């Protein structure tokens, strides 16, 4: 039974990692040796055989130089093999994008058996006039061979910046898939105005308001429901290695503010290793729906993950 659970975990990880690694390799340049520079004091057009021994003044013999070159070539070959595809710290993204990938697996075997797999990815491209953020999360839990949790969430947020003004125009969409809610798929679309209240090297606080609509499929509300929207974004840099963040959105239904939804996404990150950009992340996603169709109105996901920034 344990072997079957491990096989399931590996299979899910491969399915999720494969497209991310392919995308991560886009925009990279092939490995190549650094350009060879001529020895100081030797004319460039002079034949190589006429150059003096490079060991003179370098402190290295010809054998030592050859060994160093062979070691460099070996490292380049290893980096371009499977190692570069598997280890997140070796992935590369186009310079215009900031990105991160997170992964967590936990389980237990004994009187009861549980297994939970969590994964996620974040992309961000910020320019003078635009700030685009994409986020994806996936959770699957098993207990005693029974599925107890299976959901995925994708969020896209685009802010059009208005020069030096604290105001901005935004468009936001959220797609939620959840097998244990009264719906299978939920889509939320909103647009409106944002305002930057605080922006320093340590603090960031931003508010937004607007309007939009939401729709569910295979659930009790299979129609578009107009909604208002109020939200905040908050970040606090505790130190060079730690930071807190919070995003919360309130969606009251137009015409009946007693019917509303609240979505909150909070997290704490601590940098563990600078060389690999690996961090420890504690995350919480809470989704509340006052009109949940007879099921529990609150859905809470919390996780402790390893995060790599690419």
Secondary structure, 3 states (H helix, E strand, C coil): CHHHHHHHHHHHHHHHHHHHHHHHHCCCCCCCCCCCCCCCCCCCCCCHHHCCCCCCCCCCCHHHHHHHHHHHHHHHHHHCCHHHHHCHHHCCCCCCEEEEEEEEEEEECCCCCEEEEEEEEEEEEECCCEEEEEEEEEEEEEECCEEEEEEEEEEEEEEEECCCCCEEEEEEEEEEEECCCCCCEEEEEEEEEEEEEEECCCEEEEEEEEEEEEEEECCCCCCCEEEEEEEEEEEEECCCCEEEEEEEEEEEECCEEEEEEEEEEEEEEEEEECCCCEEEEEEEEEEEECCCCCCCCEEEEEEEEEEEEC
